[in-house]
């Protein structure tokens, strides 16, 4: 049985796509392998959000070609859409598939492998994706932020019909998954393109009713579309993980205008305060961009001060990376050393806030999903997103357990199972 491995780069949408491809490829006689070093086919689901993302994809392809010279590499994803010829010229790459071909990934891989339809083998699709399920409910984006290339490679916003999303969630629950990660390029816009029109709030209510005891984890939320009704629901729902990640990007009014993100920074503060008051144990995260063209020292200080004073528990700080074809790419860039230092400063701030948050959980009992067995213990992921090493955990992977947080150190959290 020909084997294939998947290497994802970038967002949770890519993870959700690979999760779905695993079943489809298995049905066509392919075996999912956790080790790309020995796989017949290596499928690369690429990202092109930043220049570093592009470099990481190219580096991985070269690594595969050296370590597994007999492999056939297939590249898809956003980088494949933006620069197919560039990727096609790389070693061992036998196919570059655009976004429009993603629905036929399994068919194309079977053709490349020379595989026919086969009975399900022992190594099923859950070899790599057995801990949590990923469900893509939305793709594309209608926004045109000045820094972002994603709308040009993903297209306009498209939502999975509510009934189809609910049916898939029920199927995943029936397979034994206890956590489903809802993914979308612009998840907050879910349902705006459907007829009749729907919303993320409506989707959550339908999923909670249909999927029973399965918990739901949200990917990134757009604060511009996160209203009080949605906040009230996600903070109170026992099914929604208390882990909310927001695409803030910046807080300086001048930088936000330059980015094409019309929002009052005061609304950010109000939203974060509402989430914190309604969900005291929730992890609150944010994406921010540093070094955007025109970001003065004062504008950066405004951003840093806001983040420091906010109830955010961590920050993903991305150095600005010009993307060809976007409005911001033609603007004068800041010195790289300045951008690098600003990103380091925010990462230090994030590490401090994260440790403070985890230390505040010591002594508390939290629900968690088992993501990996380690001898007599396990690694678990709490509802609020804390990766925790647990001693004497006998529960199988996928199961929900109760854990008591014992200790929080830089880069490590430890706990014990609660009967």
Secondary structure, DSSP 8 states (H G I E B T S, - for coil): --EEEEEE-SSHHHHHHHHHHHHHHHHTT-EE-S-GGG-SEEEEEE--SSHHHHHHHHHHHHHHHHH-TT-EEEEEEHHHHH-HHHHHTSTTEEEE--GGGGGGHHHHHHHHHT-------SS-THHHH-SSEEEEEEE------TT--HHHHH-S-EE--HHHHHHHHHHHHHTT-SEEEEEETTGGGTTTTSSS---HHHHHHHHHHHSTT-EEEE--B-GGG--HHHHHHHHH-SSB-SEEEEEEE---HHHHHHHT----HHHHHHHHHHHHHH-TT-EEEEEEEES-TT--HHHHHHHHHHHHHS--SEEEEEE----TTSGGGGS----HHHHHHHHHHHHHHHHHHHHHHHHTTTT-EEEEEEEEEETTEEEEEETT--EEEEES----TT-EEEEEEEEEETTEEEEEEE-
